[in-house]
């Protein structure tokens, strides 16, 4: 795995502005379509300052993904104050994400596609994130009473990926509603098999 970006240097708040710009531009316009010049301009920093904080664009992409992992709500691992049942935490994964404008799907999937063979470190982050998500869904399925939690965890992850992809392709939120209903049916069936 690659090393974390070094300590903050340069202008006050520059590093955070770069990350904020990356979150906006990489998600809305794409990683490959966003050049370093555009990223620096959006962050109101010089290219020199950007490179003081991140040695390469790949390093910015890596930190962008880590930032999303840290800041975006994760129904599988809610905050300590969120006291919900395993079933409701699973179903919360399928709530329609808020979208301003075009639906762009999962930022991790998008990064994997755009990184192709050119950014292996990005693939490592994406793979680790997706495997952690599957493990979390499996654990929640176990606590929800599923007969075969490993199978159900993988199925739930596929439903999630499918909803994200289809909502992007159609640019509409309806796939999330259908995926949530499918997840409910899947959970009901898995729990009833265990109690049968």
N, C-alpha and C positions, 0 to 999 in steps of 0.2 A: 504494500500500500504506500502511497506517497505521503510525504510529510506535510504537516499543517503549515499554512502560511505563517510567516514570521510576525513579530510584534508590530504594532501600528507605528508607522512613520509618516512624515509629511504633514499635510494640513489636518486640522482638527476635524474628526468625523469622516475623513476621506475614505477610509476602508469600508465603513458602513454604507456610505453613499455608493461605492462601487458595487457592493453586494445588492443594495436596493435596486440599482440600475440593472444588474444582471437578472434579478428576479423578474423584473418587468419585461425587459427586452428578450431574454432567452425564452421565456414562456410565451410571450405574445408574438414575437417575430422569428424565433428560432435561434439556436446556438450558432449554426453555420452562417446564417444571414446577418448576424450581429458581429461586426468587426470591432477591433480594439479601439479604433478612433471613435466609433459611435458610442461604445460603452463608456469611454472616457468623457465624451461630451455630455452624455446623459447624467453622469455622476458629477459633473462640474469639476473634473480634475484633469491634469495634463497626462499624456501617455507616460511620461517619466514617473509621475506620482503613482499611477496605476501599477507600473512595473516595480516600484519600490515595495508595494504591498503584495503583489502577485508576480512571480517570475515568468508566467506565461498565461495565455488565455485558458489553457487546460486547467491551470491552478484556479482560475476564477470559476470555471465550470464546476470543479470539484467542490469548492467552497459554497457555491450556489446550491448544490444538491445537499450538502451538509446543513446549510441554513434551513432549507425546506424541512429536512428531517427534524430539526430542533424546534421549529416554530409552527408548523402546520398541525392542526389538531389530528390526533390519532385515536379513533374509537377503540382500537385494539389495546392501546396503552393510555387510558385517560388519566387526567390529573388525579391526585389523591382525593380531591374534593368531589369528584364525579363518582357517585355510588349508583351504578346501574347494573342490571343483571347481565350475565354473559350474552344472552340472546339479544338484549336490546343494544349491547355494544357491537355485536356483529351487524345487526340491521342498521345501526347508525353509519356504518361504512358505505351504505347504499343510499344515503340521503343525497338528493341532488345538490352538487356543489354550487356555491354562488358563482354566477358567471356574469361578467360585464363584457358584452360584445360576443365575440366568437368563442365557442367552447374549444379548448385546446387539449383536453385529455390529461393523462398522467405525466407530470414533468419528468419522472424517472424513465418511463417508457420512451418519451420523446428524446431524452438525452441518450438513451441506448441506441436508438435508431440513428440519430445524428452523429454520434461518436464513431459508429462503424468500427473500422480497424484502426483508426487514427488516434484514439484516446483510450488505451487499455485501462488506465486508472479509473476513468469514468465508469467503464463497464464493471469494475470491481465494486464500486460504490453502489451502482444500480443493482447488481446481483445480490449483494449483501442486504440491501433494503428489501428487495422482493422476497428473499428467503426468510428474513425476519418477519415480514408480513404474513407469509404462509404459516410460519411457526406460531405466530400470535393467533391467527384464525383457528389453527388446529387446537391450541390451548383453550381458546374460548369455546370451541365446539365440544371439547371434552367436558368443560365445566357446565355447559348447557345441557349435557346428558346425551350427546350423540353416540350412537352405537359404534361407529367407525370414525373417530375424530380426525385421524390423519387424512382419510379420503375426503371427508367433509371440508376440512381446512383447505385442501387443494381445490376442491370444487368452488368454494366461496371465493378464493383468490382468482380463479378463472372468470367467475361471474363479474367480479370487480373490474378486471382487465377488459372484459368484453363490453361492459357498460361504458367505461371510459373511452374505449376506441370507437364504439358506435355513436356515442353522443358527439364525439369529435367529427366523425364522418358525416353525420346528419345535421350537425350544428343545432341540436335540440336536446332538451333534458329528458325526454320520454324514456330513453333506454335505462336511466337510473330507476325509474318507477317499475319497469318490467323486471329489472335485475333484483330489486328489493322483494318483489312478489315471489320470484323464483327462489331467492334465499330463504324466505319464510317457509315455502313449500319444502325445500330441501331440509331445513332444520326440523320441521314437523315430522317428516318422514324418518329422519335419522334418530330422533328422540323416541318415536313410537316403536321403531325396530328394537331399540334397547329395552323398552319396557314390555315388549311382547314375549 
